[in-house]
Amino acid sequence: MIIRTLLSPSIQALTVGDAVGQALYRMAEHGVGHLPVISAEGQLLALVSEEVLREQSSPDTPLLALIGTGPAFVTPEAHIFDAAHMMLRHDLSVLPIATAQGEYLGLVQRAAVFSQLAHMLATEESGAIVVLETRARDFSLAQLAHVVEQNDVRILSVSTEEDLEANVVRATLKLSVNDTARVRHLMEHLDYKIVGVFDEMDDDLQERVEEFVRYLEV
């Protein structure tokens, strides 16, 4: 997923001819805390924040006076992961998109980026989440996929994080089923430590649901 697919055409950039008061009004209008500033030629010059604007003594101060070092931005072919990292690193509500030569192309909003990340992690899909860990040297995503798929279960999403201090890899799997008992048993047999299971329907609850359905059928 590349970032240009998430451009927000409804939010226009500020220009060097705009003043602080105008910029604050535009931010309030769109519910954002940052907006890019571009030149008359369409070059990205700055990314101003509401915080900095409110520090100015006059609402008539031109934005040209606030332009400093080059702003954070990504190119249109950047992956959404890189965009999310940039937004978190700089605590941005919007992220400018520009060419490598600085030509401004548009912006993406934080909500759109993280909504797409949630979609990529299959948060909208039904299924259980299994969190497991193993020694870093023993971690094999191919092995995990084989264990899951041989039980007619699909991995809807997977994310990993490495704990360098403990020398372990922790993996979070979103699976296509609610009953993961057999899959977990096989994982543990391969020395994967199950550290968490979420949204799984236990046997007692499953039985009560089935009894209730039979009652409705009667």
N, C-alpha and C positions, 0 to 999 in steps of 0.2 A: 504494500500500500504506500504510494508516494503522496507527498503532502499537497501537491497542486490540486488533487481531487477534493480537498476540503476548503478551498478558497471561499471567503465570505464577500461576495460582490456588493452587498448592501452597505458595507462600511467603507467610506472613502477616506483616503489619507488626508492629512493636513498639509498645507503648503507653507513655505517660508513667509508668505505675506499675511498669514493668519496671526491673531493675537492670542494671548493667554486665555482671556475670557471666552473667546470663540472655541478654543480647544477644550476647555472645561465643559462648555455646553454640549459639544459633540460627544464627549466621553459619557456624560450623563444621559444623553439621548440614546446611546447604544449600550449602556450598562457595562462599560469597560474601563479599565484603569490605565490603559496605555493607547497611544496612537502613533503611527509613523508620520514623519515629516518628509516631504519630497520637494525637490527643486522644480523650477518651471519646465525643465527638460525631462522630468520624470525620474530623476536619480534619487535613490533612498539616501537621506542625509542623517536622520536621527529617529529615535523612538522616545517620545516624551511620556512621562508618567504624571498621573494626577498629583502625586505627592510633590514632585518638583514644581509643577505649575502653581500649586497652592502656596508655595514658599515665596512666590514673586510678589513684589510690593504693589504692582499695578496690573489690572486686567488688560491694559493696552500694550503691555510689553510684547514686542514682536517675537515670534518663535525663533527667528534667525539668531537672536541674542542667546538662545539656550543651546544651540547646536555645539556639541563637543566632539568626543571620539566617536568612531563609527559604531552604529547600533548592532545588536545581535540580530541575525537573520539566517534563513536557510534558503537554498536554491530549490526550484520547483521539483526537482527529481529526488530530493532528500526523502528518506524513509520516515514514516510517522514516528518510529521509535526515536530517531535523532531529533525530530521536532519536539517531542515530549520531553526529552532530556534537556534540550535548550530552554524550554519554558520553565521547567522545574529549577534548573540551575540559576536562572535570572528572575524567577518569580514573576512571570509575565502573564498578562491576561489575553494578549494577542501577540502573534509572532509574524513579522514581515516576511514576505517571500520576494526574493530578488534574484536576478541573474548574477553570475560570478563577477560581472562588470558593474554591478550596482544598480541596474535598471529595475525599478520597482514594478512588481507584478500584482500585488495584492497582499492580503493577510489572512491568517486563520485564527479563530478564537479558541481559547483554552477548552471551553466546553465541547466544541466539535472534535478536538483532538482526543480528549479523554473519553468521549462517548464512543468514538471509533475504536479506541483501545479496548474498551469494555466489550464491544461487539466482537472484536477479534479473539477475546478470551472466552467467548461463548457464554457470557453471563446471562443471556436471555434464554439459553437452552436448558431443558430439564435434565438433571443428572446429578450424581454425587461427586464430591470433591475429595480426593485422597492426597494427603501430604505425606511424603516419605523422605528419608534421607539415607545416605550411605557414604562410605569413604570416597573421597574425590577420585582416587585411582581406580575404583571399582564401578564408577557410574557409567552406565551405558543406556542411552536413550533407545537404541535399536533393541536392546534386550527388553526394556520396559514395554515398548510397543508390541513386541512379539508375545509377551505374557498377556497383555490386555487383549490383543486381537485373536489369540487362540481360544479365547472364551467368548467369541462373538460379541465383543464390546469394542466400541470405537473411542478413541481419545479425541474429545472435542477441542481441547486446548491444553497446552502444557507450558509451564514457566519454570525456570530454574534459578537458583541463587547459590553462590558458593561462600561458605564460611571459611575464610582462609585461616583463621585462628584455630578452629576445631578441625580443619582439613576435611570437611564434609561438604557434599552437595545436597541441597534440599530441593526436591521437585514437587510441584503442585500440578496434579492431573485433574481435569474436568472430564468425567466419563459419561457415556451415553446411557447409563443405567443407574438405578437407585440402590440396587443390591450388589455390593462389591465384595461380598464375603470370600468368594472363591478367588477372585483376582488378588485380594489382599493376602490370602493364604499362600498363594504361589510367590508373591513378592517377598513375603517373609521367609519363605523357603530358600530364596536366593539372597538372603541376608540384607534385604532392604528393611529398614526400621520404619514402621508406620507411626507417624507422630500426630496425625489428625485425620478425622473423617467428618465431612459435613454434608448436610442435606440428604442423609441416607435414612430410608425408612426401615426401622428395626422390625424384627419378626412379629413381635406382639402387636405393633401398630398395624402392620400389614394384615394380620389375622383379623383385627377388629374392623378394618376397612372392608375386607372380603365378607365378613359376617353382616355388616351393614348393607352391602350391596345385595346379598342374598335376601335379607329382610325386605328390601325395597322391591325385589323381584316377586316375593310372595304377596 
